[in-house]
Amino acid sequence: MRKVYILFFACIVTIPLLAQHDKEKMDAFITDLMNRMTLEEKIGQMNLPSDGDIITGLAENSNITQKIRKGQVGGMFNIKGVEKIREIQRIAVEESRMKIPMLFGMDVIHGYETTFPIPLGLSCSWDMELIEESARIAAAEASADGINWTFSPMLDICRDPRWGRISEGNGEDSYLGGQIAKAMVRGYQGADNSFATNRQILACAKHFALYGASEAGRDYNTVDMSRIRMYNEYFYPYQAAVEAGVGSIMASFNVVDGVPAHGNQWLLTEVLRNQWHFNGFVVADYGGISEMSNHGLGDLQTVSALALNAGLDMDMVSEGYLNTLARSLEEGKVTQAQIDQACRYVLEAKYKLGLFEDPYKYCDASRAEKEIYTPENRAVARRTAAESFVLLKNEGDILPLTGQKTIAVVGPLADTRSNMPGTWSVAANLETPATVVEGIQAVAGDQVKVLYAKGSNLTSDPVLEANATIFGRSLNRDNRTEEELRAEALAIAAQADVIVAAVGESSEMSGESSSRADIGIPDVQQRLLQELLKTGKPVVMVLFTGRPLTMVWEDENVPSILNVWFGGSEAAYAIGDVLFGKVNPGGKLTSTFPRHIGQIPVYYNHLSTGRPASDRAFEKFRSNYLDEKNAPLYPFGYGLSYTQFTYSDITLDKTTLTPQGEVTASVTVTNTGTYAGKETVQLYIRDVVASISRPVKELKGFEKIYLEPGESQTVRFTIGTDLLKFYNSDLEYVYEPGEFEVMIGGNSRDVKSATFVLQ
């Protein structure tokens, strides 16, 4: 099936959540409801506590239970189990005065119990239909267990792989991030945002805004950038989610223009409401309001008033709204209209979900028994994982494996279940995924003997390893010495035809609060690889990672490298599928791999300089390093296949474009290898002369095609002025006449090019 994605965002067209007559009906209902609510009850709708003590048995006199009865809780999050949720909802709608139903949220980031690849891995599929389907399955499973709100998708652009939460996003490119944002919102909320059934849930785009640009890649750290960069390079994924009708947005922990996002009126009101016309509600991140005090903006009452004035509607965990807004109202620091508006936004979300009509809409226990972690969902997860894997190197065509009688599977990640799903798998059963050893054996069959040895621990530092295996995950650190573990591995390697080394990061070495200063493969694992290579046996490196890594030595020495990210609950079987050629890998990187941490940030769509970098390393008086190349290890869009694809030169149907016209750029792609495979054909454009410095290239479209051996297909991209627009120095969204370069290829580095002129 042909899949073409072209960027258009000149004007905002928000998909309506309700038809006009339904909106009038909703407005009347909520107005009547709010006319009967007390101030305390309105503020209560703006309060989102965590599960607290209620989850340990629904204690009759627990603190949160009493608050629910008083109407002081608008929703709760990360409670698992439909029976628990139904009982909490019962308290809200039967024992509180106003009987207002509650929202129940969860960090359903890349699946529920059936988990899909971490978002960074999922983005490498470049398959919007598959990404949408993953969100649809996640929504169906979560809703079957009582959840009606997910804190996803995460849309932060990140160009510093030291930042742990790069694993939770979609890489470095704003355009691709925007397409994924739309696909995820459609998957969670349904194509028409009607929430017509109990299988669609409320999405939450996060973190607004710029969180992925934290200085030094350190989580929760300062962000500082120009507004022109915000608009041209970072804002679009959030904006795309708004266009798709996302029902809620979460504020980010960082400052924007020196003001924390939770209290930033320009960000939450001027941009989000006035410019983009967002009509959902804005929720705080965990403790985000109270943490503004750490930024130096005042005590809890002060920062709570600041957040409300800025346009933040729901307070997560801090309870600053619950405990201080009434006093701030008396003192004139906030207004009744602001409280009413925030309360209304929350109530509207509940109305759109259908909770006022049926508070137990998402509490059908029979669904939980039949629709969670089903064989059908797991089959989709297995296929999705395989589509996300990126073949980084395959010297000598070691892969796919064929004819081997004995395979040695070695490495600290070869026999672990809990690490397969990856970070933010909060609802998953971490004991159910197969291990890599089991997945390889299952796909290889009984005719192949699979041997296993751990080979090394994750790191040589027990403390670091302990910190990397939290949240119920374990790598079962082996107390044998490094030499003893390695000797065992070499002994089984001697018996094998090929060695599969399962190495890299553990799942919790990336994710929230998991920044790394050194993003190389841990030293003890690299020493293991060195010894395995000395055996002379073919070595396949199966790389687990939640971020781009610095792997120059591995790239120079290991003949075959397959990046499997953290592929979800079915990762092990998908790894077997790809290793044995049942699936030809077609994943393409969405984040650049640096050669050295000193290059960071390194990304494909950078601006040029007055003295552009030379192709010759270390040339004087150019924008080069003295001791390293400028080029990355693996560029954005890169990924190999078991087959080869060749590109013809670009054909333009015209070389002059008028503002009302279009140019069609065509290229013919041929599968010149011996395997059928998928290729993602990527369109880049450069504005050669403009009123401000423009990137050396920008992704503007892509098409994923499937070709049999010897088959060719012509791919066409239509280019109009909407693809040529940018925000100028006055933040006006414009196109400018002049020369444009069109580039098409299989990655951002290896492209064909042609030029046209916009009159």
CORCOR-V122130 format. One record per residue. PSI is psi in degrees with one decimal (none if undefined). OMEGA is omega in whole degrees, -180 to 180 (* if undefined). Layout:
psi=PSI omega=OMEGA
psi=PSI omega=OMEGA
This chain:
psi=134.8 omega=179
psi=132.1 omega=-180
psi=114.6 omega=-178
psi=133.5 omega=-180
psi=117.1 omega=-180
psi=140.4 omega=-173
psi=123.8 omega=171
psi=116.6 omega=175
psi=37.0 omega=180
psi=-34.4 omega=179
psi=153.1 omega=-178
psi=121.6 omega=174
psi=94.7 omega=-177
psi=127.6 omega=177
psi=122.6 omega=-175
psi=139.3 omega=176
psi=-26.1 omega=-178
psi=142.3 omega=171
psi=161.9 omega=-173
psi=-43.2 omega=-179
psi=-33.9 omega=177
psi=-36.0 omega=178
psi=-41.9 omega=178
psi=-39.6 omega=178
psi=-43.0 omega=178
psi=-45.9 omega=-179
psi=-42.5 omega=-180
psi=-41.9 omega=-180
psi=-47.4 omega=-176
psi=-35.8 omega=176
psi=-45.7 omega=178
psi=-43.3 omega=180
psi=-47.6 omega=-177
psi=-28.8 omega=177
psi=-20.7 omega=-179
psi=0.6 omega=-178
psi=146.3 omega=174
psi=166.8 omega=175
psi=-44.1 omega=-180
psi=-40.1 omega=-179
psi=-34.8 omega=176
psi=-45.6 omega=178
psi=-33.3 omega=178
psi=-35.9 omega=178
psi=-18.5 omega=-179
psi=9.6 omega=-176
psi=125.2 omega=-179
psi=88.0 omega=178
psi=166.5 omega=173
psi=-179.4 omega=-174
psi=-31.2 omega=178
psi=-138.4 omega=-177
psi=-2.2 omega=-176
psi=-25.0 omega=-175
psi=-17.5 omega=-175
psi=40.5 omega=175
psi=8.7 omega=179
psi=51.4 omega=-176
psi=129.9 omega=-174
psi=-37.5 omega=-176
psi=22.6 omega=180
psi=158.2 omega=-178
psi=-48.0 omega=-177
psi=-36.7 omega=177
psi=-43.7 omega=180
psi=-36.7 omega=178
psi=-37.5 omega=178
psi=-43.9 omega=180
psi=-31.0 omega=180
psi=-0.4 omega=-178
psi=28.6 omega=-175
psi=11.3 omega=-178
psi=124.6 omega=178
psi=-23.2 omega=-180
psi=171.7 omega=177
psi=167.8 omega=-177
psi=157.4 omega=179
psi=39.0 omega=168
psi=128.5 omega=-177
psi=129.1 omega=176
psi=120.7 omega=-175
psi=-32.6 omega=-180
psi=-43.0 omega=178
psi=-45.3 omega=-178
psi=-40.8 omega=180
psi=-39.8 omega=-179
psi=-39.3 omega=177
psi=-40.6 omega=177
psi=-37.5 omega=179
psi=-42.4 omega=178
psi=-42.0 omega=-178
psi=-43.6 omega=-172
psi=-8.2 omega=179
psi=-21.9 omega=-174
psi=-5.2 omega=175
psi=159.0 omega=-175
psi=-46.0 omega=-175
psi=-11.8 omega=176
psi=40.6 omega=-179
psi=126.5 omega=180
psi=161.7 omega=-177
psi=155.4 omega=168
psi=145.5 omega=175
psi=109.3 omega=-176
psi=163.4 omega=175
psi=153.6 omega=175
psi=71.6 omega=175
psi=85.4 omega=-167
psi=-46.6 omega=178
psi=52.9 omega=180
psi=165.5 omega=179
psi=-104.2 omega=173
psi=-37.9 omega=167
psi=110.5 omega=-177
psi=143.8 omega=179
psi=175.7 omega=178
psi=150.1 omega=173
psi=150.9 omega=-174
psi=-38.1 omega=179
psi=-41.2 omega=177
psi=-44.3 omega=-180
psi=-38.5 omega=-180
psi=-26.4 omega=-178
psi=-6.9 omega=172
psi=-25.7 omega=-176
psi=31.1 omega=-175
psi=98.8 omega=-174
psi=-32.3 omega=178
psi=-41.8 omega=179
psi=-40.2 omega=178
psi=-44.2 omega=177
psi=-40.9 omega=180
psi=-36.9 omega=178
psi=-40.2 omega=178
psi=-37.0 omega=179
psi=-42.0 omega=178
psi=-41.0 omega=178
psi=-43.1 omega=179
psi=-41.5 omega=-179
psi=-43.1 omega=-179
psi=-45.0 omega=-179
psi=-42.6 omega=-179
psi=-29.4 omega=176
psi=-19.6 omega=179
psi=15.4 omega=173
psi=-7.0 omega=-178
psi=135.0 omega=177
psi=11.4 omega=-176
psi=129.6 omega=177
psi=142.1 omega=177
psi=66.2 omega=-177
psi=150.1 omega=11
psi=153.2 omega=174
psi=121.9 omega=-167
psi=20.0 omega=-177
psi=122.5 omega=173
psi=133.7 omega=-179
psi=131.7 omega=178
psi=11.5 omega=179
psi=100.3 omega=-175
psi=-5.2 omega=172
psi=-26.9 omega=180
psi=121.3 omega=-175
psi=-32.3 omega=-175
psi=6.1 omega=170
psi=-28.7 omega=-180
psi=-23.7 omega=-174
psi=-5.5 omega=-177
psi=-163.1 omega=-172
psi=20.1 omega=174
psi=-151.4 omega=-167
psi=-7.2 omega=-171
psi=128.6 omega=-176
psi=-41.2 omega=-179
psi=-52.1 omega=-180
psi=-40.6 omega=177
psi=-36.1 omega=179
psi=-39.6 omega=178
psi=-38.9 omega=178
psi=-38.6 omega=177
psi=-47.0 omega=-179
psi=-41.6 omega=-180
psi=-41.1 omega=-179
psi=-42.2 omega=179
psi=-43.6 omega=177
psi=-41.4 omega=-179
psi=-42.8 omega=-179
psi=-47.6 omega=-169
psi=-10.3 omega=-174
psi=156.0 omega=-173
psi=-30.0 omega=-177
psi=6.1 omega=179
psi=30.3 omega=-177
psi=-16.6 omega=-176
psi=42.9 omega=-174
psi=-28.7 omega=179
psi=175.6 omega=179
psi=20.8 omega=177
psi=-2.5 omega=175
psi=140.4 omega=-179
psi=164.1 omega=-178
psi=128.9 omega=176
psi=159.7 omega=178
psi=108.1 omega=178
psi=133.3 omega=-178
psi=160.8 omega=-5
psi=124.8 omega=-173
psi=107.5 omega=7
psi=162.2 omega=168
psi=10.7 omega=-174
psi=-35.5 omega=-177
psi=-4.9 omega=-179
psi=27.5 omega=-178
psi=140.3 omega=-177
psi=138.0 omega=177
psi=12.3 omega=-180
psi=19.7 omega=-177
psi=127.1 omega=-175
psi=145.3 omega=179
psi=9.1 omega=-173
psi=175.5 omega=-177
psi=142.5 omega=170
psi=133.1 omega=180
psi=116.5 omega=178
psi=163.1 omega=178
psi=156.4 omega=177
psi=-32.6 omega=179
psi=-33.5 omega=176
psi=-37.6 omega=177
psi=-51.7 omega=-174
psi=-41.1 omega=-175
psi=-25.6 omega=-170
psi=-19.4 omega=-171
psi=-28.1 omega=-171
psi=-29.9 omega=-166
psi=-41.1 omega=179
psi=-40.2 omega=177
psi=-43.1 omega=-180
psi=-40.2 omega=179
psi=-38.4 omega=177
psi=-39.3 omega=177
psi=-44.1 omega=177
psi=-36.9 omega=-178
psi=-6.2 omega=177
psi=26.1 omega=-179
psi=138.6 omega=-172
psi=-19.7 omega=180
psi=158.8 omega=179
psi=137.9 omega=180
psi=134.5 omega=177
psi=159.7 omega=-177
psi=161.4 omega=-176
psi=-24.6 omega=-170
psi=170.0 omega=173
psi=152.6 omega=172
psi=119.3 omega=-173
psi=37.1 omega=177
psi=-8.0 omega=-179
psi=127.3 omega=178
psi=139.9 omega=-176
psi=-33.9 omega=-179
psi=-20.8 omega=180
psi=23.1 omega=-173
psi=101.3 omega=-177
psi=-38.4 omega=178
psi=-43.2 omega=-177
psi=-52.0 omega=-171
psi=-24.4 omega=-179
psi=-55.0 omega=-176
psi=-51.3 omega=-178
psi=-56.4 omega=-171
psi=-48.5 omega=-177
psi=-51.2 omega=-170
psi=-41.0 omega=-178
psi=-40.7 omega=-174
psi=-10.0 omega=176
psi=40.4 omega=176
psi=133.7 omega=-177
psi=18.0 omega=174
psi=-157.5 omega=179
psi=154.7 omega=-179
psi=126.1 omega=-179
psi=147.8 omega=175
psi=156.8 omega=166
psi=172.7 omega=-173
psi=109.2 omega=179
psi=13.2 omega=-173
psi=-31.2 omega=179
psi=-51.0 omega=-178
psi=-29.6 omega=-179
psi=-13.0 omega=174
psi=-22.3 omega=175
psi=-36.6 omega=177
psi=-25.7 omega=175
psi=-10.2 omega=178
psi=28.1 omega=-176
psi=4.9 omega=175
psi=-178.9 omega=-179
psi=-179.6 omega=-174
psi=-40.4 omega=179
psi=-43.5 omega=-178
psi=-48.2 omega=-176
psi=-27.8 omega=176
psi=-42.3 omega=176
psi=-40.0 omega=178
psi=-43.6 omega=-180
psi=-45.5 omega=-180
psi=-43.7 omega=178
psi=-30.9 omega=-179
psi=-25.7 omega=-179
psi=21.8 omega=177
psi=125.7 omega=-167
psi=-29.8 omega=-173
psi=130.1 omega=-175
psi=116.4 omega=178
psi=113.7 omega=169
psi=-39.8 omega=-173
psi=-32.9 omega=-176
psi=26.7 omega=173
psi=-37.8 omega=177
psi=-48.9 omega=-176
psi=-39.2 omega=-171
psi=-9.1 omega=-175
psi=-19.0 omega=-173
psi=-35.9 omega=179
psi=-41.2 omega=179
psi=-41.2 omega=178
psi=-33.2 omega=177
psi=-44.8 omega=179
psi=-35.7 omega=-177
psi=1.3 omega=177
psi=17.6 omega=-179
psi=-20.4 omega=172
psi=168.6 omega=-180
psi=160.5 omega=176
psi=-35.6 omega=180
psi=-37.3 omega=179
psi=-42.6 omega=177
psi=-45.0 omega=-180
psi=-41.9 omega=-178
psi=-43.9 omega=179
psi=-44.8 omega=178
psi=-42.5 omega=-179
psi=-44.0 omega=180
psi=-41.5 omega=180
psi=-44.4 omega=180
psi=-36.1 omega=178
psi=-40.3 omega=178
psi=-41.8 omega=179
psi=-38.1 omega=178
psi=-46.3 omega=-179
psi=-34.2 omega=177
psi=-14.4 omega=-179
psi=18.1 omega=-176
psi=-28.3 omega=177
psi=-33.4 omega=178
psi=-39.5 omega=179
psi=95.4 omega=-178
psi=-22.9 omega=-178
psi=22.9 omega=-179
psi=-36.9 omega=-178
psi=25.3 omega=-176
psi=38.5 omega=179
psi=99.3 omega=-176
psi=-27.6 omega=-179
psi=-28.7 omega=177
psi=-40.1 omega=-178
psi=-35.2 omega=-179
psi=-26.3 omega=-171
psi=-18.0 omega=-167
psi=2.8 omega=-178
psi=131.8 omega=177
psi=45.7 omega=-178
psi=159.7 omega=175
psi=-36.7 omega=180
psi=-44.8 omega=179
psi=-38.8 omega=-180
psi=-33.9 omega=178
psi=-40.7 omega=177
psi=-40.9 omega=180
psi=-38.3 omega=179
psi=-45.5 omega=179
psi=-40.7 omega=-179
psi=-42.2 omega=179
psi=-46.4 omega=-179
psi=-35.9 omega=179
psi=-20.3 omega=-177
psi=-17.9 omega=-176
psi=143.7 omega=-179
psi=119.1 omega=176
psi=110.9 omega=-176
psi=-28.3 omega=-179
psi=144.9 omega=177
psi=60.7 omega=-178
psi=130.2 omega=-179
psi=8.2 omega=179
psi=45.8 omega=176
psi=-39.7 omega=178
psi=146.5 omega=0
psi=156.6 omega=179
psi=128.9 omega=178
psi=130.9 omega=173
psi=-3.1 omega=-180
psi=135.6 omega=179
psi=-29.8 omega=-179
psi=129.3 omega=-179
psi=128.3 omega=174
psi=119.4 omega=177
psi=118.5 omega=-170
psi=146.2 omega=172
psi=156.9 omega=-177
psi=-13.6 omega=180
psi=12.7 omega=-177
psi=-25.6 omega=-172
psi=38.9 omega=178
psi=135.1 omega=178
psi=-44.7 omega=-169
psi=-19.5 omega=-179
psi=-11.4 omega=-176
psi=-44.8 omega=-177
psi=-29.9 omega=-178
psi=175.5 omega=-178
psi=157.1 omega=179
psi=44.0 omega=172
psi=60.3 omega=-167
psi=-24.9 omega=-178
psi=-6.5 omega=-174
psi=149.2 omega=169
psi=109.1 omega=-172
psi=-1.8 omega=178
psi=-7.1 omega=-175
psi=-28.7 omega=-178
psi=146.7 omega=174
psi=155.1 omega=173
psi=167.0 omega=178
psi=-42.2 omega=179
psi=-46.5 omega=-179
psi=-40.3 omega=180
psi=-43.0 omega=179
psi=-43.4 omega=180
psi=-40.3 omega=-179
psi=-40.7 omega=-179
psi=-37.0 omega=-178
psi=-34.2 omega=-179
psi=177.3 omega=-174
psi=-14.8 omega=-178
psi=-9.6 omega=179
psi=132.3 omega=178
psi=124.8 omega=-180
psi=118.7 omega=178
psi=153.3 omega=-178
psi=140.5 omega=167
psi=142.7 omega=-178
psi=-41.2 omega=174
psi=-40.4 omega=178
psi=163.8 omega=167
psi=172.8 omega=-179
psi=-46.6 omega=178
psi=170.4 omega=175
psi=-2.3 omega=-177
psi=107.1 omega=-179
psi=-34.1 omega=-180
psi=-46.3 omega=178
psi=-41.1 omega=180
psi=-38.9 omega=178
psi=-41.1 omega=179
psi=-22.6 omega=-179
psi=4.2 omega=-177
psi=42.6 omega=180
psi=-174.9 omega=177
psi=44.0 omega=173
psi=0.3 omega=-180
psi=152.0 omega=-178
psi=142.9 omega=171
psi=7.2 omega=176
psi=66.1 omega=-178
psi=128.8 omega=-177
psi=131.0 omega=-177
psi=-1.9 omega=174
psi=160.1 omega=180
psi=162.6 omega=177
psi=-39.6 omega=-179
psi=-38.4 omega=179
psi=-43.6 omega=179
psi=-41.4 omega=-178
psi=-38.1 omega=179
psi=-40.5 omega=178
psi=-42.0 omega=180
psi=-42.7 omega=-180
psi=-31.0 omega=179
psi=-41.9 omega=179
psi=-29.3 omega=178
psi=-34.7 omega=-180
psi=-23.1 omega=-179
psi=-6.8 omega=-168
psi=159.3 omega=174
psi=-27.5 omega=-179
psi=149.7 omega=180
psi=127.3 omega=173
psi=114.6 omega=-178
psi=111.4 omega=180
psi=99.2 omega=-171
psi=173.0 omega=176
psi=-141.5 omega=-180
psi=156.8 omega=164
psi=166.7 omega=-174
psi=-34.2 omega=-176
psi=11.0 omega=169
psi=-6.7 omega=170
psi=168.1 omega=-175
psi=-170.1 omega=-177
psi=138.1 omega=179
psi=34.9 omega=-180
psi=52.9 omega=175
psi=149.1 omega=178
psi=133.4 omega=176
psi=-32.0 omega=178
psi=112.5 omega=-175
psi=31.2 omega=172
psi=169.9 omega=173
psi=133.4 omega=-177
psi=143.2 omega=-171
psi=-38.9 omega=-177
psi=-33.7 omega=178
psi=-35.7 omega=178
psi=-37.6 omega=177
psi=-36.5 omega=176
psi=-45.8 omega=179
psi=-40.6 omega=180
psi=-42.6 omega=-179
psi=-36.5 omega=178
psi=-38.2 omega=179
psi=-31.3 omega=-180
psi=-18.2 omega=180
psi=-18.9 omega=-177
psi=-4.5 omega=177
psi=149.9 omega=174
psi=135.3 omega=-179
psi=126.6 omega=173
psi=120.1 omega=179
psi=112.5 omega=174
psi=107.0 omega=-170
psi=120.2 omega=172
psi=127.5 omega=180
psi=150.5 omega=174
psi=10.1 omega=-177
psi=163.6 omega=167
psi=142.6 omega=-180
psi=159.7 omega=172
psi=113.5 omega=-171
psi=44.6 omega=-178
psi=-46.1 omega=-179
psi=-43.9 omega=-179
psi=-41.7 omega=180
psi=-35.0 omega=-178
psi=-22.7 omega=-170
psi=-32.2 omega=-178
psi=125.9 omega=-173
psi=-29.9 omega=-177
psi=128.1 omega=-178
psi=120.4 omega=176
psi=114.7 omega=179
psi=116.6 omega=-177
psi=6.9 omega=-179
psi=-132.9 omega=164
psi=107.3 omega=-163
psi=3.4 omega=178
psi=-171.0 omega=-172
psi=-24.0 omega=-179
psi=19.6 omega=-174
psi=-42.4 omega=-174
psi=-42.4 omega=179
psi=-37.5 omega=178
psi=-37.5 omega=176
psi=-44.0 omega=176
psi=-41.9 omega=180
psi=-43.1 omega=-177
psi=-42.0 omega=-179
psi=-36.2 omega=-177
psi=8.3 omega=172
psi=9.7 omega=174
psi=-25.9 omega=172
psi=129.8 omega=176
psi=119.0 omega=-176
psi=136.3 omega=180
psi=11.7 omega=-180
psi=149.1 omega=179
psi=135.5 omega=-177
psi=139.1 omega=174
psi=7.0 omega=177
psi=132.5 omega=-177
psi=137.7 omega=173
psi=118.2 omega=179
psi=158.8 omega=172
psi=-31.9 omega=-173
psi=146.6 omega=-180
psi=-21.8 omega=178
psi=-15.5 omega=178
psi=-18.9 omega=-172
psi=133.4 omega=2
psi=135.8 omega=174
psi=124.4 omega=-176
psi=157.3 omega=-169
psi=-35.5 omega=-171
psi=48.3 omega=180
psi=163.6 omega=172
psi=158.9 omega=173
psi=178.5 omega=176
psi=174.2 omega=177
psi=-22.8 omega=176
psi=78.5 omega=-173
psi=152.3 omega=180
psi=144.0 omega=178
psi=152.7 omega=174
psi=-22.6 omega=179
psi=121.5 omega=-177
psi=144.0 omega=171
psi=14.9 omega=180
psi=136.0 omega=-178
psi=151.6 omega=175
psi=30.1 omega=171
psi=170.5 omega=-179
psi=64.0 omega=-176
psi=165.3 omega=169
psi=151.3 omega=173
psi=-26.5 omega=-170
psi=11.5 omega=180
psi=154.0 omega=175
psi=156.8 omega=172
psi=-33.5 omega=-174
psi=147.8 omega=177
psi=173.4 omega=174
psi=-51.0 omega=177
psi=125.1 omega=-175
psi=164.5 omega=174
psi=137.3 omega=179
psi=-1.2 omega=-174
psi=144.8 omega=174
psi=133.0 omega=-179
psi=177.6 omega=-180
psi=167.3 omega=173
psi=-8.2 omega=174
psi=-177.9 omega=180
psi=144.2 omega=178
psi=133.9 omega=176
psi=147.6 omega=-177
psi=135.9 omega=171
psi=173.3 omega=170
psi=159.0 omega=179
psi=137.3 omega=172
psi=126.5 omega=174
psi=135.5 omega=179
psi=-14.4 omega=173
psi=157.8 omega=-179
psi=1.1 omega=176
psi=130.6 omega=-178
psi=131.0 omega=172
psi=160.0 omega=-178
psi=-28.3 omega=-179
psi=-3.3 omega=-173
psi=-172.2 omega=179
psi=149.5 omega=172
psi=134.8 omega=175
psi=121.5 omega=177
psi=127.2 omega=-176
psi=145.9 omega=174
psi=143.3 omega=178
psi=126.8 omega=-179
psi=132.6 omega=-178
psi=134.1 omega=173
psi=104.2 omega=-177
psi=7.0 omega=180
psi=-160.3 omega=-174
psi=1.3 omega=178
psi=144.0 omega=168
psi=146.8 omega=-178
psi=170.3 omega=179
psi=141.8 omega=178
psi=135.5 omega=175
psi=108.1 omega=-179
psi=123.6 omega=-170
psi=133.4 omega=178
psi=125.8 omega=176
psi=148.1 omega=178
psi=142.2 omega=174
psi=130.0 omega=172
psi=104.8 omega=-168
psi=-42.2 omega=-180
psi=123.9 omega=-178
psi=176.1 omega=-178
psi=-17.8 omega=173
psi=162.3 omega=177
psi=130.9 omega=-178
psi=157.7 omega=-178
psi=155.5 omega=179
psi=-23.7 omega=172
psi=153.9 omega=177
psi=134.2 omega=175
psi=129.7 omega=-179
psi=-3.2 omega=179
psi=163.6 omega=176
psi=157.3 omega=176
psi=128.5 omega=178
psi=121.0 omega=-175
psi=159.0 omega=178
psi=128.9 omega=-178
psi=133.6 omega=170
psi=161.4 omega=177
psi=131.8 omega=-180
psi=-7.9 omega=-177
psi=146.1 omega=176
psi=153.3 omega=175
psi=135.4 omega=176
psi=125.3 omega=-180
psi=131.7 omega=-177
psi=135.3 omega=175
psi=131.3 omega=177
psi=125.7 omega=-174
psi=118.0 omega=172
psi=-176.8 omega=-176
psi=-23.0 omega=178
psi=-31.1 omega=179
psi=-11.0 omega=-174
psi=0.6 omega=-176
psi=156.1 omega=176
psi=168.1 omega=176
psi=122.6 omega=-179
psi=-171.0 omega=-174
psi=-16.5 omega=175
psi=9.8 omega=-178
psi=31.3 omega=172
psi=137.8 omega=-177
psi=105.5 omega=-168
psi=162.8 omega=162
psi=153.6 omega=-178
psi=138.3 omega=179
psi=153.4 omega=177
psi=-166.2 omega=-176
psi=140.0 omega=177
psi=140.0 omega=177
psi=129.7 omega=177
psi=131.8 omega=179
psi=134.0 omega=179
psi=134.7 omega=179
psi=-173.7 omega=-179
psi=-5.8 omega=172
psi=176.8 omega=-174
psi=-15.7 omega=-179
psi=-44.7 omega=-172
psi=91.7 omega=-173
psi=154.7 omega=165
psi=156.9 omega=-176
psi=155.8 omega=175
psi=164.8 omega=-178
psi=152.4 omega=170
psi=168.5 omega=-179
psi=130.4 omega=172
psi=122.1 omega=-178
psi=none omega=*
